[in-house]
Amino acid sequence: MSITLTPETEAMLYERAEQTGEDPNALAEVMLRQRLEWDRKDYEEAVNGIRKGFEDSDAGRVKSAQEVHARLRASLEKHRVEQSVPA
């Protein structure tokens, strides 16, 4: 497989490879693999979070929008007051 890079990206890759003393091709391989692994993990975490939300909803562990907004407003107001009081 070959990948076409924009001139800007290629320049960044060569600059980084020069800084680290690594082969640009090996560096590109490592960086691409790390990004793909991060994307996979991020996707799995999102799916698991959504599943947990559905499970919580099915089990009745939910709050109304009004309750959530009231808690957020109270929390924001508390932080606003704490920041305005001199230490």
C-alpha positions, 0 to 999 in steps of 0.5 A, spaced: 500 500 500 502 507 498 499 513 501 499 520 498 501 525 503 500 533 501 506 536 501 505 540 508 504 533 511 510 530 508 514 536 510 511 535 517 513 527 517 520 529 515 521 534 520 519 529 525 523 524 523 529 528 523 528 531 530 527 523 532 532 520 528 527 515 525 526 513 518 520 517 516 517 510 513 517 507 520 515 513 523 509 514 519 507 506 520 507 507 528 503 514 528 498 511 523 497 505 527 497 509 534 491 513 531 487 507 528 488 504 535 486 510 538 480 511 534 478 504 535 478 505 543 474 511 542 469 508 538 468 502 543 468 507 549 462 511 545 458 504 544 459 502 551 457 509 554 451 508 549 449 501 551 450 503 559 445 509 558 440 504 555 441 499 560 440 505 565 434 507 562 431 500 561 432 500 569 429 506 571 435 510 573 434 516 569 432 523 571 428 528 568 431 534 563 428 539 569 432 535 574 438 535 570 438 543 568 436 544 576 442 541 578 447 544 573 444 551 574 445 550 582 452 547 580 454 553 576 452 558 581 456 555 586 462 555 582 460 562 580 460 564 587 466 560 590 470 564 584 467 571 586 469 570 593 476 573 595 481 568 598 
